[in-house]
Amino acid sequence: MAQVLETEEHKALRAAVSALGNRYGHPYLAKVIAEKSHPTELWAEAAKLGYLGVNLPEEYGGGGGGIAELSIVLEELGAAGCPLLMMVVSPAICGTVIARFGTEEQKQEWLPALADGTRTMAFGITEPDAGSNSHRITTTARRAEGGTDWILSGRKVFISGVDIADATLIVGRTADARTGKLKPCLFIVPRDAPGFGRRQIDMELHGAEKQFELTLDDVRLPADALVGDEDAGLLQLFAGLNPERIMTAAFAIGMGRYALSKALVYARERTVWREPIGAHQAIAHPLAQAHIDLELARLMMQKAAHLYDAGDDVGAGEAANMAKYAAAEACVKAVDQSVHTLGGNGLTGEFGLASLITASRVARIAPVSREMILNYVSHQTLGLPKSY
C-alpha cells in the first residue's frame, strides 16, 4: 500500500484546488444557499480547470485519473468551505458507470459534457420503502409490448440535484427470463421524459443542492437508455456505489478540516486569563484528537480509492465502507469540538460553523447509514452471522 502516500502530482492538484476553493470560500456558498441558487460559478470554473472530470478517460475529455484524484478535489473544496455535493453524483457515480459499462454512443454523448461541466447527471436509487435494502427496490423496467423500448414505473426519494440535472441515472429492476427474479439495471432518464415527475422535499438541512422525490409513471425509454449489460446486475451498481462512498468520505473530511481550521484560529487568538485558550489542554487535546481522526480517515479513503482505481472492486468495497464510516465519525466530532471551542460564537452566522452541526450528520446517514456499514463489516469482513 505504498500508494497511499501522495505523489507530487497529487500534492500539486491539492494545492491548486485549495487555491480555487479559497477564492470562493464559505461566504460564497452561504450566499448561494441564502439566495436559493446554485454554485454555478464555482462549478464552471472547476470544470474549466479540468477538476470535475479528472477521473474520466482522456479520450472523452477527462483528465485520465481516477477516484483518488477526484476525491482530492472534493476534499480541498470542502476544506475551503465550499464543497460541491454534485461531484459525488455526476462525475463520480454516473461518469464512472458510463465510462466502465456504457456503449460508445453513451460515452460520446455524456462523458465530455460531464467533464467540462456543461451537463450534469443525478443518481436515483433510494426509495420510500427500500432504504438501504436495494433488493427491495420496486421501480421496475419492462419491455414495451412488441418493441425494444423500456417502460419504467416507480418512485425515488432523497435524490440530489434533479432540478439542475440534464438526466438521472435511475436504478430499476428487470425480470430475469431464466429465473423470474428481479435484478438491478441502470437507465438514463432525460429530465423532460414524459411521465417523469419531481417534487422538492422540504428539508431542515439547507444546502445548495436540493432534495427531490421522483415519480416514474410509465416512462418510455429507447433501448439505448439502458447502461451496460442487462444481466450484469450488482456488478454495475456497485461500480457506482463504491466511488459514492469514497467521495462521501472526501466530503466529510473536507468539512471537518474546514471546521477545525476555524477553531484553531480562534483558539490561538481568543485570550482569557492572560493567555490564549488554545494553551489549555482541555481545548488543545480534543482539537488534536479531531485532527488525528481526520488524518486516519483520509488514509482509509486513500486506500479505498487506490483499490478501486486498481480494479479491485471487492477490496474497494470493504475499504470504501470503512472510509465512509471513519470520515463521518471524524467529521461530526471535529464540527462539534470546533463549535464548542468557540462557545456562543460557534452558533453565530459570523463564523459559519453552526450550519455544519446539521450538515456533518449527513455523512453518518447517507448514502448508507453507519449501522449498515457495521452490519457489512461484521458479516463480510469478520465472518459473523448475518443479522439482516
Secondary structure, DSSP 4 states (H G I P E B T S, - for coil): -GGGSPPHHHHHHHHHHHHHHHHHHHHHHHHHHHTT---HHHHHHHHHTT-TTTTS-GGGTS-S--HHHHHHHHHHHHHTT---THHIIIIIIIIHHHHHH--HHHHHHHHHHHHHTS--EEEE---TTTTT-GGG---EEEEPTTSS-EEEEEEEEEEETTTT-SEEEEEEEEE-TTT--EEEEEEEEETT-TTEEEEE---SS--SS-EEEEEEEEEEE-GGGEES-TTTTHHHHHHHHHHHHHHHHHHHHHHHHHHHHHHHHHHHH-EETTEEGGGSHHHHHHHHHHHHHHHHHHHHHHHHHHHHHTT-HHHHHHHHHHHHHHHHHHHHHHHHHHHHHHGGGGGSTTTT-HHHHHHHHHHHHSSS-HHHHHHHIIIIIT-PPP--
